[in-house]
Amino acid sequence: MSTQTETFAQPPHARQTALWLAGLAAFLAAWWGIYTHLIAFSEWLVSLLPVKRESHLGDALAFFFYDTPKVLMLLALVVFGMGVIRTYFSPERTRALLSGKREGVGNVMAAGLGVLTPFCSCSAVPLFIGFVSAGVPLGVTFSFLIAAPMVNEVALGLLFGLVGWKVAVTYLAFGLSLAVVAGWVIGRLKLEDWLEDWVKEISIEGTAGLPEERLTFIDRLKLGIDAVHEIVAKVWLWILLGIGMGAAIHGFVPEDLMVRIMGADAWWSVPAAVLLGVPMYTNAAGVIPIVEALLGKGAALGTTLAFMMSVIALSLPEMIILRKVLTLKLIGVFIAVVASGILAVGFLFNLIF
Amino acid sequence: MKHVKVLGPGCKRCDALVTMVKEAANEYGIEVSVEKITDYAEIAKAGVASTPGLVIDGKLVHAGGLPKPDSISAWLAA
């Protein structure tokens, strides 16, 4: 394209961007307006129904009508924001940033990039090989692979919506620390020999050949909207289920039912939660009904989060996929290191909250 | 005749990309052969770290997620 046509094309484009920005601002204002009136909305909705507000059912319904839009709205906002931010990152670019990085700094960068880089567990294996064979140290690669699925926008958005921003921020901090430390430990152990042989033989040189797709700011906003569509379509049913369960518990079940089993006083509940989480395989959205139900019944937050992290970060099916590139010994070390980290997070959380 | 390779272990998006490529080729009357690469070693060697990846006549043009349909037809026409 010649420079002339470019300067020609710019004015209408700038106008369009301004329009989109104005639309975005209006949308955010409307979002905030609705969000701050949700309690009134749910009370109004219950008052329309032939149910006594003071009854168990009235209580459960008010909770459901308040919590469902609240969680969906927060989730949509977080997913949209992350969706836009993620258009600035790609696994290929992340790999170039991490390639040849020293451990320590590399682990911190990898964990941070793990949160920001778009990642799907279906491409965990190509990503793993791609990183290792391009000269990203093994421990740094693991920091990325631990952070990416565990600290994601769905987990953060849902924690934010269901339990509050303090817990969401603490989860982010602990999840990142876990990824950094576990990756660093794995790197210190010098386990490069424990990769499958064929993985060691692949080496990629000059992978910079991929041309960047030029995206305008409008494209990025559109991709953010796509992300909201995709994720909300995937998780809304789980959220409704979870909140429905939470509402039932809120209305009917006595609060202290589970305190004795999963409360902060039962020290063994954290390891039990981690063990229980390993054979379960689901994404952050799938655990939410369980998390909501556990918290509703008075389970301690640390125990519940340890369970959630274990379900997401340590799963048998994913181990079986990774078995293609890692030897059993290496998988064993990975599980041991990550499980210890989750235990620590669980105990610490129980202490803090 | 364009030789197109779609790299991916067989996720939903990989199949979607194959369909998109065929549709774009049909629309613009470009002859293509589409090959699906599912072997992890092959995928990694192409420099792809996020699937699906798209290789046209031996050149990697896209990796990760689905490209815009316009981009596909532009790559095929190039």
Boltz contact constraints between the chains, C-beta under 6 A:
constraints:
  - contact:
      token1: [A, 90]
      token2: [B, 64]
      max_distance: 6.0
  - contact:
      token1: [A, 91]
      token2: [B, 49]
      max_distance: 6.0
  - contact:
      token1: [A, 91]
      token2: [B, 50]
      max_distance: 6.0
  - contact:
      token1: [A, 92]
      token2: [B, 49]
      max_distance: 6.0
  - contact:
      token1: [A, 92]
      token2: [B, 63]
      max_distance: 6.0
  - contact:
      token1: [A, 95]
      token2: [B, 49]
      max_distance: 6.0
  - contact:
      token1: [A, 122]
      token2: [B, 11]
      max_distance: 6.0
  - contact:
      token1: [A, 123]
      token2: [B, 50]
      max_distance: 6.0
  - contact:
      token1: [A, 123]
      token2: [B, 51]
      max_distance: 6.0
  - contact:
      token1: [A, 125]
      token2: [B, 40]
      max_distance: 6.0
  - contact:
      token1: [A, 126]
      token2: [B, 43]
      max_distance: 6.0
  - contact:
      token1: [A, 126]
      token2: [B, 44]
      max_distance: 6.0
  - contact:
      token1: [A, 126]
      token2: [B, 51]
      max_distance: 6.0
  - contact:
      token1: [A, 127]
      token2: [B, 49]
      max_distance: 6.0
  - contact:
      token1: [A, 129]
      token2: [B, 44]
      max_distance: 6.0
  - contact:
      token1: [A, 130]
      token2: [B, 44]
      max_distance: 6.0
  - contact:
      token1: [A, 130]
      token2: [B, 49]
      max_distance: 6.0
  - contact:
      token1: [A, 133]
      token2: [B, 44]
      max_distance: 6.0
  - contact:
      token1: [A, 202]
      token2: [B, 44]
      max_distance: 6.0
  - contact:
      token1: [A, 204]
      token2: [B, 47]
      max_distance: 6.0
  - contact:
      token1: [A, 207]
      token2: [B, 47]
      max_distance: 6.0
  - contact:
      token1: [A, 209]
      token2: [B, 60]
      max_distance: 6.0
  - contact:
      token1: [A, 210]
      token2: [B, 60]
      max_distance: 6.0
